[in-house]
Amino acid sequence: MTTPARPRTGVFLYPWDVDGDPAAPELLAGLGVQQVTLAAAYHSTRALSPRHPERRVVTAEHAAVLYPPDPERWAGRRLAPYPAGDWAPGDSWARAAEDLDGTGLAVHSWVVLAHNSRLGAEHPDTSVVNAHGDRYPWAPCIAHPEVRALLVDLAAEAAVRPGAAGTELESCGWYGYAHLHAHDKTGGVPLDDRAQLLLSLCFCPHCRRGYADGGADPDALAAAVRAALAPVWAGTGPAGELGDLAAPVLAWRAGTARSFQEAAVAAVRAAAPPGFRILLHADPDPYRCGADAGTDPGHVLGLADGVVARPGRLAAFAAHRPPGSTVAANLSIVTGMGGAPGRLAGDARRALADGATELRLYHAGLASGADLAAVRAALAEPARTLPETSRTALP
């Protein structure tokens, strides 16, 4: 009788969770996972590091690469990645990957692309601009040619680090209104998905030109967006529709995101060795902005080696999954951030039943000792308690 194969499971991690902590590699190897997805390019954050022997709170002041960027690649360019400060000095990524070498865990890079507040603060012309004229410095506009060139080259450089067997590209598409900003004060007016989308539509010069090329007058479109949002601000009802203007908006945004994703994946493939796995954090709604960028499931699964998606979004990708492609379920395991590690076994069963072939657990470095104990127990359950899944080779 053949024993069902366990789904390949990985944990997200920051380099500072391992770098300088001699106990971290053994702890991670003992969780029952097969992969670590290690941040190589990441946005600003304040992170608790509950087990590190030397530090407890890490403040990453701005979006940065967690390795030394190649000076030749970026020489003379107005837009370039920012090196990390003292929260990840030198080649922190390489030190963490080296520390994990010998554990049996495959190390993949984790690359955040269109999310960079410092870039928008220093170069305001790079940011998404909403229909009211407000700039979002955290959201680089992927229609801006210089932004696009920066992010495509960043994808290749940050993904293909020495020791990486693959990569996961986050924010590989549009970013927009939604953002957990410092001391966020945006909860006074509830915003549903449509309102957030309308607030995320970009009206920078490049996007205005794109709308016009698609047959939509950008001034009329901006006015329509403001009118659609008026009931939300007045508290009289939900956001309205864009009517005939919706089609050219979707065509421009979906086409722009699609070509950006194609360029980013192509750049990584050109830089990577054979067998290097490329996954995108993705959502099947083409309008979706943020870490899980909107995609066409059939297209993205033909382009990359797979996707990482959240529960509730898995079936749409599973329906288009070609043989050998990956649909990884992104499951939260940090109780203090809304996760439920005690329900991990059940959540994994549901994700696999919805078509997931692998699991990703967010986030081993942020999780408490009790959270990790629950993960260890869940992953130690007999394989027969989980639906059978095809085994994925570990590069």
Residue, then its C-alpha position, 0 to 999 in steps of 0.5 A: m500500500t502506498t503511503p500518501a505523500r505529504p504536501r510540500t510545506g514552506v515557512f516565510l522568514y526574514p534573514w534576521d530571524v536566522d542571522g545571528d541565532p545559532a539555534a534557529p536552523e535546528l528549530l526550523a528543521g524540526l517543524g516538519v517543513q521542507q522549505v524556507t521562503l527567505a526575504a531578499a527584498y522587503h518593504s518597511t516593517r516593524a517586526l517582533s523577533p521573539r527568540h533571537p538571542e540579541r534583539r527583540v524588535v526589528t525596525a526596517e525603516h524603509a523598503a530595502v534589499l537584504y543583500p548588497p545590490d550590484p553596483e554595475r547593474w544600477a550605476g547611473r540610474r535614477l531609480a535603484p534599490y535601497p540597501a538595508g540599514d543596521w536591521a540587515p547589514g551586509d549580505s544578511w540574506a546570504r548569511a541566513a541561507e548559509d546557516l540553513d545549509g545542511t538542514g535539508l530545507a530548500v531555501h527560496s527567495w522572497v521578493v516584494l516588488a511594487h511596494n516601496s514608500r521611500l521610493g515614492a517619497e524621494h521620487p513622487d512621480t513614480s507613485v499611483v495617483n488616485a482620482h482625487g489627485d492624492r499620491y500613494p507613495w507606498a505604491p509605485c505605478i507599474a505603468h511608469p517606464e522607469v518603475r517598470a525597469l527598476l522592478v523587473d531588474l530587481a526581480a532578477e537580482a533579488a530572486v537569484r541569490p546564491g543558494a536559492a533554489g527558487t523564488e516567490l514574487e510578491s506584489c508583482g502587479w498593481y498596488g493601490y489604496a490598501h496599506l497598513h501605514a504608520h499610525d493608520k487613520t483610515g478606518g473612519v469610513p468603511l470601504d468595501d472591495r469596490a470602493q477600495l478598487l476605485l480609490s486604487l485606480c491610477f491617474c498618473p500621466h502614464c495611466r491617463r495616456g493608457y486610458a485614452d489609448g483605450g478609448a476612455d477620456p481620462d478626465a471623464l473617467a476621474a470624474a466618474v470615479r469621484a461620483a461613484l465614491a460620493p455616496v461612500w463619503a456621504g454615508t448614503g450608500p455603497a460605491g457606484e459603478l463606472g458603467d461603459l468606462a469599466a471595460p477600458v479601465l480593466a483592459w488597461r490595468a489587466g494588460t499592464a499587469r500581465s505584461f509586467q508579470e511576463a517581463a519580471v518572470a522572463a528576467v528571473r528565468a534569464a538569470a536563474p539556473p535550470g530547475f529554478r522555481i518561480l511562483l507569484h503571489a496572486d489573486p484570480d480577480p484581475y482588479r485586485c491590488g496589493a501583495d497578491a496581485g490580480t492575474d488571469p489564472g490561466h495566463v499566470l499558471g502558463l507563465a510561472d511555475g505556480v502561484v501562492a494564494r489565500p484560502g478562498r482563492l485556491a479553486a480558481f487557480a486549481a481549475h486552470r492548473p497544468p500538470g506539474s504546476t503549483v498552487a500553494a495555499n498561504l496559511s497564517i500561523v501567528t495567533g497574535m496576527g489573526g492566525a490559527p495554528g491550532r487549526l492548521a491540520g484542518d485548514a490544510r485539509r480544506a486547502l488541499a481539497d480546494g485544489a492546493t498542491e503545497l502549503r506556505l505558513y506565514h510566518a515562522g519568525l513572527a510566531s510565538g513558541a506556542d504557535l510553532a509547537a502547534v505547527r509542529a504537532a499539526l505537521a506531525e499528524p499521519a499523512r493519511t489524515l490529509p488528502e493525497t497530493s502529488r509529490t513535488a521534487l525539492p530542488 
